[in-house]
Amino acid sequence: MTSLSRTISQMTLSLFVVAGAVAARAAAPMVYLKANSAKVSSFDMTPTWAPDPNPNALIDGNLKTRWASDAKDAQWIVIGFGSSKVVSEVTIRWERAYAESYQLYSSEDGNKWAQIFRQDKGVGGVEKVKVKPTTASFLRLEVLRRANPNWGVSIWEFEAYGLKIRNHDDKPIGEVFPWRASDGVDAAAALPTKLPKALPSPGPITLTEFHRGVNLTSWHESELATPAADRTMEWLKSKHVGHIALLVTWFQESPTSTEMGPDNPLGGQTPSDYALAYCINKAHELGMKVLLKPHLDIRDGTYRGDFYPSKQAWFNNYTKFIRRYAAFAHKYNVEAFSVGVELKGATTWEQDDNWRRLIKEVRNEFSGPLVYSANWDEYKNVTFWDALDYIGIDAYFPIAEGNKPTLKELTDGWRGHAEGIQQWLVSSKLGKPVLFTELGYPSVEGAGKQPWIELTNVKDRQQQADCFEASYRELTPRDWFKGFYWWHYFPTNTRPVTEDLTIRGKLAEDVMAGWFERMTP
């Protein structure tokens, strides 16, 4: 062998060795580095949003519990492992209140810290941070800039991972927290790319049919296609629910943005097409009918009803968004479709032609009944009801003034609103059936004052149940009223039962099930 040939052979061998080492490193199994302590800078203690003030919510493995800070700068968290670990990756599962800029530090003693990562262009969602393998007993996250100055920051889970060969006693996260594997919430990457075959509908929705519905809500890419979601659907069937409203949320960055899109590239808050199709099929398999409700949210926290689109480009893009899901609804035999939700600033007279054009284009994609979901203080000003099949109202009407109203007071409160709707229907000569595409109450005192929010933190599940009862008593006898979609259920039973507008496991669920059973054909 010549000297040149020997040199080439050695170089080739070296390349194979290096490539093999890289491939081995890439294929090496990762394990979850379980923390045993957590400290935080502050807690959001407002009655509306605050979860339990428990720093361990960051490290409990539960994607339904979270830490939320107060709305100030200089927020931080520190987690401790109890022993040295070799960290190679950190996953931060942000709630909507995320940090655009932050730093990560490691420490062996909790006193002397070394920076291991800095982010200045954070986008929230699920951020997976790769770091140089670092020996650490503690990790610290320091927030430099919040995404929304009116909010603090909030994190569902703060997770550390390392190579198994460097962390012999640690295990994959599915072994540490078995419910994570059973719920399937970490399985987004494993979802099939090929969409499932559509199952047939149990039958069309007629305009005389009463909707025995709930909203099944998920802000996760894969959650609707998990065993936990299946169990929830089966649970709803046992409660005589016959109709499911499914949300799919797209986002625009700010009130002045004209572009909008799904959240999947930024962390997975938009259900994937596969998960959505899977869930629709599950509903049809159980004999339940589906209302598909595309939602539009704004990343900076502006309420969707409080912005006024001033450019035609916004409505053009919004029309594409709605048409996309109308075609999807047709493909999967969805029974009803909503062309919008609570877009009060976009349903003015100036936009009437745009809405009528959108509705006409949607009817070219979807043959079932159409609704728009107006906020309770918006429905009288919507100009295009005549072009739709239903009048939809997200019916969070205030129905009581005190913190401890009686059932009679709640019923009387509903009577005034029901008669107001009835009088408006007569004067407007619309002749359309009315659906409550959302309605719910928190399980706290004062639930009837502003039903969309928890004004107190005093638990009162009986009051929530009484609000449900009052709604049924006043509305179901009216011939123009065609049903409820109660807000709301999550597609899992592992979330803690909190005193917000959720229904599962509360007295209100029994009220709902009793009325729906009597209404079942």
Secondary structure as UniProt FT lines:
FT   HELIX           3..27
FT   STRAND          30..32
FT   STRAND          37..40
FT   TURN            47..49
FT   HELIX           55..58
FT   TURN            63..64
FT   STRAND          67..68
FT   STRAND          76..94
FT   STRAND          99..107
FT   STRAND          114..119
FT   STRAND          126..146
FT   TURN            149..150
FT   STRAND          154..163
FT   HELIX           164..166
FT   TURN            168..169
FT   HELIX           173..176
FT   HELIX           178..183
FT   TURN            184..186
FT   HELIX           188..190
FT   TURN            207..208
FT   STRAND          211..216
FT   HELIX           223..225
FT   HELIX           227..238
FT   TURN            239..240
FT   STRAND          243..252
FT   TURN            255..256
FT   HELIX           264..266
FT   HELIX           273..285
FT   TURN            286..287
FT   STRAND          289..298
FT   TURN            299..300
FT   HELIX           304..306
FT   HELIX           312..331
FT   TURN            332..333
FT   STRAND          336..341
FT   HELIX           344..346
FT   HELIX           349..351
FT   HELIX           352..365
FT   STRAND          370..375
FT   TURN            376..378
FT   HELIX           379..381
FT   HELIX           385..387
FT   STRAND          390..394
FT   HELIX           407..428
FT   STRAND          434..439
FT   TURN            445..449
FT   TURN            451..452
FT   HELIX           461..475
FT   TURN            476..477
FT   TURN            479..480
FT   STRAND          481..489
FT   TURN            504..505
FT   HELIX           507..519
//
